[in-house]
Amino acid sequence: MKNDFDFSNNDLFGPVVFRPAFNGASPINANQAWSLFFTAGQEDKGLGFNKETGRLFTNLLLAIVVTGALGAAVFTSIS
């Protein structure tokens, strides 16, 4: 069996953010950013192409931060 895969490329197994072809210094969207976060920089399309997934994780993070700040403000006694 013959294949045409080129596994000699060092960029193949490295993080996607260090590959020369990675997005050409253009801004990434929230979905790509969360995908890079969850896969430790290995894949920028791990969550797919739906923008709502990135927005969901961003809004969840904001909700956790706001809830924590409000909880600390309410339940911290001022002496």
A tleap script that builds the chain and sets N, CA, C and O, in Angstrom:
source leaprc.protein.ff14SB
mol = sequence {
  NMET LYS ASN ASP PHE ASP PHE SER ASN ASN
  ASP LEU PHE GLY PRO VAL VAL PHE ARG PRO
  ALA PHE ASN GLY ALA SER PRO ILE ASN ALA
  ASN GLN ALA TRP SER LEU PHE PHE THR ALA
  GLY GLN GLU ASP LYS GLY LEU GLY PHE ASN
  LYS GLU THR GLY ARG LEU PHE THR ASN LEU
  LEU LEU ALA ILE VAL VAL THR GLY ALA LEU
  GLY ALA ALA VAL PHE THR SER ILE CSER
}
set mol.1.N position { 0.842 -1.171 0.000 }
set mol.1.CA position { 0.000 0.000 0.000 }
set mol.1.C position { 0.892 1.240 0.000 }
set mol.1.O position { 1.845 1.332 0.773 }
set mol.2.N position { 0.578 2.166 -0.853 }
set mol.2.CA position { 1.356 3.408 -0.979 }
set mol.2.C position { 0.501 4.577 -0.516 }
set mol.2.O position { -0.673 4.693 -0.870 }
set mol.3.N position { 1.112 5.433 0.278 }
set mol.3.CA position { 0.397 6.638 0.679 }
set mol.3.C position { 1.210 7.853 0.284 }
set mol.3.O position { 2.410 7.758 0.027 }
set mol.4.N position { 0.555 8.977 0.239 }
set mol.4.CA position { 1.204 10.226 -0.161 }
set mol.4.C position { 1.392 11.172 1.018 }
set mol.4.O position { 1.583 12.372 0.819 }
set mol.5.N position { 1.341 10.657 2.230 }
set mol.5.CA position { 1.502 11.504 3.400 }
set mol.5.C position { 2.962 11.841 3.614 }
set mol.5.O position { 3.839 10.997 3.434 }
set mol.6.N position { 3.215 13.069 3.997 }
set mol.6.CA position { 4.569 13.520 4.286 }
set mol.6.C position { 4.676 13.781 5.785 }
set mol.6.O position { 4.330 14.862 6.262 }
set mol.7.N position { 5.163 12.772 6.530 }
set mol.7.CA position { 5.288 12.903 7.967 }
set mol.7.C position { 6.641 13.451 8.385 }
set mol.7.O position { 6.938 13.498 9.579 }
set mol.8.N position { 7.454 13.859 7.453 }
set mol.8.CA position { 8.771 14.389 7.795 }
set mol.8.C position { 8.704 15.866 8.180 }
set mol.8.O position { 9.685 16.424 8.671 }
set mol.9.N position { 7.579 16.485 7.963 }
set mol.9.CA position { 7.421 17.897 8.283 }
set mol.9.C position { 7.319 18.070 9.801 }
set mol.9.O position { 6.433 17.488 10.427 }
set mol.10.N position { 8.211 18.859 10.396 }
set mol.10.CA position { 8.193 19.066 11.847 }
set mol.10.C position { 6.986 19.858 12.302 }
set mol.10.O position { 6.581 19.743 13.459 }
set mol.11.N position { 6.400 20.657 11.429 }
set mol.11.CA position { 5.225 21.452 11.797 }
set mol.11.C position { 3.973 20.603 11.938 }
set mol.11.O position { 2.976 21.061 12.496 }
set mol.12.N position { 4.009 19.386 11.446 }
set mol.12.CA position { 2.826 18.534 11.455 }
set mol.12.C position { 2.401 18.177 12.867 }
set mol.12.O position { 1.205 18.134 13.155 }
set mol.13.N position { 3.344 17.924 13.744 }
set mol.13.CA position { 3.015 17.476 15.091 }
set mol.13.C position { 3.141 18.574 16.134 }
set mol.13.O position { 2.818 18.349 17.300 }
set mol.14.N position { 3.593 19.734 15.749 }
set mol.14.CA position { 3.737 20.849 16.685 }
set mol.14.C position { 2.440 21.606 16.856 }
set mol.14.O position { 1.467 21.348 16.146 }
set mol.15.N position { 2.418 22.539 17.790 }
set mol.15.CA position { 1.224 23.359 17.988 }
set mol.15.C position { 0.890 24.164 16.737 }
set mol.15.O position { 1.783 24.619 16.022 }
set mol.16.N position { -0.384 24.331 16.487 }
set mol.16.CA position { -0.843 25.000 15.275 }
set mol.16.C position { -0.444 26.474 15.254 }
set mol.16.O position { -0.274 27.046 14.178 }
set mol.17.N position { -0.293 27.093 16.416 }
set mol.17.CA position { 0.035 28.516 16.443 }
set mol.17.C position { 1.466 28.792 15.995 }
set mol.17.O position { 1.789 29.932 15.661 }
set mol.18.N position { 2.323 27.789 15.979 }
set mol.18.CA position { 3.697 27.985 15.531 }
set mol.18.C position { 3.918 27.549 14.088 }
set mol.18.O position { 5.043 27.607 13.592 }
set mol.19.N position { 2.879 27.121 13.420 }
set mol.19.CA position { 2.994 26.740 12.013 }
set mol.19.C position { 3.041 27.992 11.146 }
set mol.19.O position { 2.343 28.965 11.431 }
set mol.20.N position { 3.845 27.980 10.103 }
set mol.20.CA position { 3.949 29.179 9.260 }
set mol.20.C position { 2.640 29.565 8.574 }
set mol.20.O position { 2.421 30.742 8.288 }
set mol.21.N position { 1.784 28.610 8.311 }
set mol.21.CA position { 0.545 28.895 7.586 }
set mol.21.C position { -0.605 29.292 8.504 }
set mol.21.O position { -1.725 29.475 8.027 }
set mol.22.N position { -0.362 29.430 9.808 }
set mol.22.CA position { -1.460 29.738 10.730 }
set mol.22.C position { -1.931 31.159 10.542 }
set mol.22.O position { -1.185 32.093 10.836 }
set mol.23.N position { -3.093 31.347 10.082 }
set mol.23.CA position { -3.922 32.539 9.867 }
set mol.23.C position { -3.211 33.781 9.364 }
set mol.23.O position { -3.861 34.824 9.287 }
set mol.24.N position { -1.954 33.762 9.021 }
set mol.24.CA position { -1.285 34.919 8.410 }
set mol.24.C position { -1.410 36.202 9.196 }
set mol.24.O position { -1.556 37.268 8.597 }
set mol.25.N position { -1.357 36.142 10.512 }
set mol.25.CA position { -1.443 37.290 11.414 }
set mol.25.C position { -2.795 37.999 11.348 }
set mol.25.O position { -2.899 39.166 11.725 }
set mol.26.N position { -3.809 37.318 10.883 }
set mol.26.CA position { -5.146 37.906 10.905 }
set mol.26.C position { -5.807 37.569 12.245 }
set mol.26.O position { -5.436 36.581 12.877 }
set mol.27.N position { -6.766 38.362 12.682 }
set mol.27.CA position { -7.405 38.096 13.975 }
set mol.27.C position { -8.173 36.778 13.953 }
set mol.27.O position { -8.739 36.395 12.929 }
set mol.28.N position { -8.184 36.094 15.085 }
set mol.28.CA position { -8.941 34.852 15.192 }
set mol.28.C position { -10.253 35.150 15.908 }
set mol.28.O position { -10.362 36.131 16.644 }
set mol.29.N position { -11.240 34.298 15.687 }
set mol.29.CA position { -12.525 34.503 16.350 }
set mol.29.C position { -12.540 33.772 17.691 }
set mol.29.O position { -11.595 33.052 18.016 }
set mol.30.N position { -13.595 33.951 18.463 }
set mol.30.CA position { -13.686 33.356 19.794 }
set mol.30.C position { -13.698 31.839 19.725 }
set mol.30.O position { -13.161 31.175 20.611 }
set mol.31.N position { -14.302 31.284 18.686 }
set mol.31.CA position { -14.356 29.837 18.555 }
set mol.31.C position { -12.956 29.255 18.366 }
set mol.31.O position { -12.629 28.232 18.968 }
set mol.32.N position { -12.138 29.886 17.548 }
set mol.32.CA position { -10.766 29.425 17.361 }
set mol.32.C position { -9.962 29.590 18.640 }
set mol.32.O position { -9.155 28.725 18.979 }
set mol.33.N position { -10.169 30.681 19.349 }
set mol.33.CA position { -9.429 30.920 20.583 }
set mol.33.C position { -9.762 29.865 21.638 }
set mol.33.O position { -8.860 29.343 22.293 }
set mol.34.N position { -11.033 29.551 21.806 }
set mol.34.CA position { -11.409 28.529 22.778 }
set mol.34.C position { -10.927 27.156 22.336 }
set mol.34.O position { -10.528 26.344 23.171 }
set mol.35.N position { -10.958 26.889 21.056 }
set mol.35.CA position { -10.458 25.610 20.561 }
set mol.35.C position { -8.967 25.472 20.838 }
set mol.35.O position { -8.507 24.407 21.250 }
set mol.36.N position { -8.208 26.545 20.613 }
set mol.36.CA position { -6.777 26.513 20.932 }
set mol.36.C position { -6.561 26.341 22.432 }
set mol.36.O position { -5.627 25.654 22.843 }
set mol.37.N position { -7.405 26.952 23.249 }
set mol.37.CA position { -7.281 26.816 24.698 }
set mol.37.C position { -7.546 25.377 25.142 }
set mol.37.O position { -6.762 24.808 25.902 }
set mol.38.N position { -8.643 24.791 24.674 }
set mol.38.CA position { -9.021 23.449 25.110 }
set mol.38.C position { -8.082 22.368 24.583 }
set mol.38.O position { -7.913 21.335 25.230 }
set mol.39.N position { -7.473 22.586 23.431 }
set mol.39.CA position { -6.570 21.583 22.868 }
set mol.39.C position { -5.109 21.919 23.125 }
set mol.39.O position { -4.224 21.292 22.541 }
set mol.40.N position { -4.840 22.884 23.977 }
set mol.40.CA position { -3.476 23.309 24.334 }
set mol.40.C position { -2.687 23.722 23.094 }
set mol.40.O position { -1.508 23.394 22.960 }
set mol.41.N position { -3.342 24.436 22.201 }
set mol.41.CA position { -2.677 24.976 21.022 }
set mol.41.C position { -2.469 23.987 19.895 }
set mol.41.O position { -1.757 24.294 18.939 }
set mol.42.N position { -3.070 22.807 19.975 }
set mol.42.CA position { -2.847 21.797 18.958 }
set mol.42.C position { -3.786 21.922 17.756 }
set mol.42.O position { -3.425 21.514 16.652 }
set mol.43.N position { -4.966 22.471 17.951 }
set mol.43.CA position { -5.942 22.528 16.861 }
set mol.43.C position { -6.804 23.772 16.998 }
set mol.43.O position { -7.338 24.050 18.072 }
set mol.44.N position { -6.937 24.517 15.915 }
set mol.44.CA position { -7.769 25.718 15.966 }
set mol.44.C position { -9.177 25.484 15.445 }
set mol.44.O position { -10.003 26.395 15.485 }
set mol.45.N position { -9.470 24.289 14.958 }
set mol.45.CA position { -10.801 23.980 14.445 }
set mol.45.C position { -11.435 22.834 15.234 }
set mol.45.O position { -12.313 22.138 14.722 }
set mol.46.N position { -10.998 22.638 16.461 }
set mol.46.CA position { -11.491 21.533 17.281 }
set mol.46.C position { -12.949 21.663 17.662 }
set mol.46.O position { -13.619 20.649 17.859 }
set mol.47.N position { -13.456 22.862 17.773 }
set mol.47.CA position { -14.861 23.070 18.123 }
set mol.47.C position { -15.749 23.257 16.906 }
set mol.47.O position { -16.944 23.513 17.050 }
set mol.48.N position { -15.199 23.138 15.732 }
set mol.48.CA position { -15.976 23.310 14.516 }
set mol.48.C position { -15.973 24.754 14.049 }
set mol.48.O position { -15.102 25.540 14.422 }
set mol.49.N position { -16.937 25.086 13.246 }
set mol.49.CA position { -16.986 26.417 12.642 }
set mol.49.C position { -18.179 27.250 13.111 }
set mol.49.O position { -18.419 28.334 12.580 }
set mol.50.N position { -18.924 26.760 14.092 }
set mol.50.CA position { -20.089 27.480 14.594 }
set mol.50.C position { -19.633 28.576 15.561 }
set mol.50.O position { -19.013 28.278 16.582 }
set mol.51.N position { -19.933 29.832 15.250 }
set mol.51.CA position { -19.515 30.953 16.091 }
set mol.51.C position { -20.214 30.955 17.449 }
set mol.51.O position { -19.689 31.512 18.413 }
set mol.52.N position { -21.367 30.352 17.533 }
set mol.52.CA position { -22.127 30.352 18.783 }
set mol.52.C position { -21.422 29.562 19.878 }
set mol.52.O position { -21.591 29.873 21.057 }
set mol.53.N position { -20.645 28.563 19.526 }
set mol.53.CA position { -19.923 27.791 20.531 }
set mol.53.C position { -18.905 28.665 21.236 }
set mol.53.O position { -18.783 28.609 22.460 }
set mol.54.N position { -18.176 29.466 20.488 }
set mol.54.CA position { -17.216 30.382 21.091 }
set mol.54.C position { -17.884 31.421 21.959 }
set mol.54.O position { -17.376 31.764 23.027 }
set mol.55.N position { -19.014 31.922 21.514 }
set mol.55.CA position { -19.766 32.898 22.312 }
set mol.55.C position { -20.291 32.275 23.601 }
set mol.55.O position { -20.330 32.932 24.641 }
set mol.56.N position { -20.698 31.001 23.533 }
set mol.56.CA position { -21.189 30.305 24.718 }
set mol.56.C position { -20.098 30.238 25.786 }
set mol.56.O position { -20.346 30.576 26.944 }
set mol.57.N position { -18.905 29.809 25.411 }
set mol.57.CA position { -17.823 29.698 26.390 }
set mol.57.C position { -17.394 31.065 26.907 }
set mol.57.O position { -17.043 31.194 28.080 }
set mol.58.N position { -17.414 32.076 26.064 }
set mol.58.CA position { -17.067 33.422 26.501 }
set mol.58.C position { -18.096 33.934 27.507 }
set mol.58.O position { -17.728 34.502 28.535 }
set mol.59.N position { -19.371 33.739 27.218 }
set mol.59.CA position { -20.423 34.186 28.134 }
set mol.59.C position { -20.415 33.394 29.435 }
set mol.59.O position { -20.704 33.948 30.495 }
set mol.60.N position { -20.086 32.096 29.369 }
set mol.60.CA position { -19.972 31.307 30.593 }
set mol.60.C position { -18.833 31.821 31.469 }
set mol.60.O position { -18.978 31.912 32.688 }
set mol.61.N position { -17.712 32.153 30.858 }
set mol.61.CA position { -16.586 32.682 31.614 }
set mol.61.C position { -16.944 34.021 32.258 }
set mol.61.O position { -16.623 34.254 33.423 }
set mol.62.N position { -17.599 34.887 31.515 }
set mol.62.CA position { -18.027 36.173 32.073 }
set mol.62.C position { -19.024 35.985 33.216 }
set mol.62.O position { -18.952 36.694 34.220 }
set mol.63.N position { -19.946 35.046 33.075 }
set mol.63.CA position { -20.931 34.786 34.127 }
set mol.63.C position { -20.253 34.266 35.392 }
set mol.63.O position { -20.646 34.636 36.498 }
set mol.64.N position { -19.252 33.424 35.242 }
set mol.64.CA position { -18.534 32.900 36.408 }
set mol.64.C position { -17.772 34.015 37.115 }
set mol.64.O position { -17.760 34.079 38.344 }
set mol.65.N position { -17.140 34.886 36.348 }
set mol.65.CA position { -16.393 35.999 36.944 }
set mol.65.C position { -17.326 36.966 37.662 }
set mol.65.O position { -17.035 37.386 38.782 }
set mol.66.N position { -18.432 37.320 37.039 }
set mol.66.CA position { -19.385 38.252 37.660 }
set mol.66.C position { -20.006 37.630 38.906 }
set mol.66.O position { -20.156 38.308 39.922 }
set mol.67.N position { -20.367 36.358 38.843 }
set mol.67.CA position { -20.948 35.679 39.995 }
set mol.67.C position { -19.952 35.612 41.147 }
set mol.67.O position { -20.317 35.825 42.303 }
set mol.68.N position { -18.710 35.320 40.834 }
set mol.68.CA position { -17.681 35.286 41.870 }
set mol.68.C position { -17.453 36.645 42.500 }
set mol.68.O position { -17.299 36.750 43.717 }
set mol.69.N position { -17.429 37.684 41.685 }
set mol.69.CA position { -17.231 39.036 42.220 }
set mol.69.C position { -18.414 39.463 43.081 }
set mol.69.O position { -18.226 40.031 44.156 }
set mol.70.N position { -19.618 39.194 42.620 }
set mol.70.CA position { -20.797 39.545 43.416 }
set mol.70.C position { -20.869 38.727 44.699 }
set mol.70.O position { -21.229 39.253 45.752 }
set mol.71.N position { -20.530 37.453 44.616 }
set mol.71.CA position { -20.516 36.607 45.811 }
set mol.71.C position { -19.489 37.082 46.820 }
set mol.71.O position { -19.754 37.084 48.022 }
set mol.72.N position { -18.331 37.481 46.352 }
set mol.72.CA position { -17.303 37.997 47.254 }
set mol.72.C position { -17.739 39.314 47.878 }
set mol.72.O position { -17.467 39.564 49.053 }
set mol.73.N position { -18.406 40.149 47.112 }
set mol.73.CA position { -18.865 41.436 47.637 }
set mol.73.C position { -19.988 41.250 48.655 }
set mol.73.O position { -20.030 41.961 49.659 }
set mol.74.N position { -20.878 40.329 48.418 }
set mol.74.CA position { -22.025 40.137 49.310 }
set mol.74.C position { -21.628 39.377 50.571 }
set mol.74.O position { -22.048 39.748 51.667 }
set mol.75.N position { -20.840 38.337 50.438 }
set mol.75.CA position { -20.557 37.471 51.567 }
set mol.75.C position { -19.262 37.790 52.306 }
set mol.75.O position { -18.889 37.062 53.226 }
set mol.76.N position { -18.583 38.841 51.932 }
set mol.76.CA position { -17.399 39.257 52.657 }
set mol.76.C position { -17.812 40.301 53.676 }
set mol.76.O position { -18.387 41.336 53.339 }
set mol.77.N position { -17.507 40.004 54.932 }
set mol.77.CA position { -17.879 40.972 55.976 }
set mol.77.C position { -16.822 42.054 56.073 }
set mol.77.O position { -15.623 41.781 56.030 }
set mol.78.N position { -17.276 43.257 56.202 }
set mol.78.CA position { -16.384 44.398 56.330 }
set mol.78.C position { -16.218 44.690 57.812 }
set mol.78.O position { -17.185 45.022 58.498 }
set mol.79.N position { -14.991 44.565 58.305 }
set mol.79.CA position { -14.747 44.763 59.736 }
set mol.79.C position { -14.195 46.130 60.012 }
set mol.79.O position { -13.930 46.468 61.166 }
savepdb mol mol.pdb
quit
